[in-house]
Amino acid sequence: MRPKPFGIEYNHVVTHLTGRVLNAFLLLAVAADAADRGLEGTWEAKENDLPSVELTIRDNHGQIGGTIGFYFQSRGADGEWQLGEKFTVALLSPKLDGKILTFETIHHKKHNSPELGPNNKYRVTFVGANEARLEIIRDQGQAGSGRALTLTRR
């Protein structure tokens, strides 16, 4: 029979430590998988309990690209919000700096108008493996002062 230092059986200590080591390796493997996925994927935001934005990010060997879709919402005769068309455009000049993605999109002066105005500018701040904040940048001096939509990875 093995001695019981501190009144603890040897097999109990080994089993306990082995379990902790395996849990630590599992946690590291999950974290590595999340890091490997990077920022690629489809990110969604909701307003009025309906889809409002769908951001798709692709990473082609370090070249970031993708699209952003905006859902048109309107109130019906019953006063309830209704989902309309989705308008999807390419990300222009996307730049990734750490956990912040900036890009531009074309912008029409009016809905259903062919006339273009200045590009809209956006910033996405990735705050977790599956969560980000999307802001429109109206003025470089006011960057970060606007309302942000919460994006979640699908």
N, C-alpha and C positions, 0 to 999 in steps of 0.2 A: 504494500500500500504506500502511495506517495505521501510525503509530508504535506500538511496544510498550512503554508505560511499565511499569517494573518487570518487564519480560519477559513480560507477560500480554497476550494479544490482546484488543482492545476487545469483539468479539462474545462472547467467553467471559464477560467481566465483566457485560455487559448480560444475557445469558442467565441467569447465576447469580443476579444481583439480582432479575430478573423472577420467577424461580422462588421465591425467598424471599418476595417480596411477595405472590405468589399464595397460597403456603402460609399466610402470616399471615392473609390475608383469609378463606381457607377455615376456618382454626381459629376465627376470630371468628364466622363464620356458624354453625358447629356449636355454639359456646357460646351464641350468641343463640337458636338453636332450642331448646336444652335449657332456657334460662331462660324462653322463651315457654311451654313445656310446663308450667312451674311444678311444683306438687306433685300435680296431677291424675293419676289413673290407678289401677291396681290394684297393690298392694304385697303381697308374700307372705313368709311365714316358714315354716321347716321345723324339725321336731324329729323325731328318730328316723328320719331320711330320708323323712319323710312330711309333707304339708302340715299346718300347725298353725294358722295365722292368715292371713286374707285381708282386707286393708284396702282399701276402695275410696273414693277421695277425688274429690269433684266441686267445681268452682269455678264458681258461677253468678254471674258479674259481681261477684266479690268476696265472695260469700256461700259459705262453706265448708260442705260437707255430705258425707254418704256413709254407708257401712255398714262393719261389721266382722263377719267370720265366724270362728267358732272351731270347729275340727275336734276331735271327740272321738276319742281314741286309747286303745286297750286292748291288752293282751297276749293273744294267742291261746293255745290249749292247747299249741301248739308253742313257746311262749315268744317268738314274733316279734310285733312291734308291728303292729297292724291299724288301718286307718282306719275310723272310724265316721261318724256323722251330723255335718253342719255346722249350727251354730246361728248365725244371722245377725241382728244387731240394728242399729238406726239409731244414728248418732253423735249424742249429745245435747250441747248447748252447746259446739260446737266453736269454739276460738279459736286463731288463728294469730298468733304473736308472733315475727317473723323466721323462723328455721328450726325453730321448735318449735311443734308442734300439740298442744293439750290438748283432751280431750273426756271425756265420761262415757257409760256405757251402763247400761241396766237390769241388775239382777242378781237371779237367783232364789236363794232360800235353799238349795235342793237341786236336783239334776238332776231334770227332769220334774215339778217342783213349780210350781203357779201362784202360790205365795206369794213376794212380792218382798221383798228386803232393801234396804239402802242401795245407791245406785248405785256402780258401779266407776268409778274415775278413771284415766285413761291419759295418758301423754306420749309423743309421737313426736318424736324429734330427727332431722332430715334432715342427714346427714353428707356426702352427695354427690348427684349428679343422679339416681342410681338406687339409693341405699342409705340406710337409716334405721334407727333403734333404737327399739323399742317397749318401754315400761315401764309396769307397773301401779303406781299411786301408792297405797300402803297408808295412809300418814300424811304429811300435808304437811311435817312436820318431817323425814321420812326420804326425801323426794323425791330420786330419783337414786341411792339406795343399793341398789335392788333389782336383780335379774337382768334383763337386757334381751335381747329377741329381735332378731335382725338381719332387717330387711325388705329385699327387693329388688323393684324395679319390674319388672312383667311386660311 
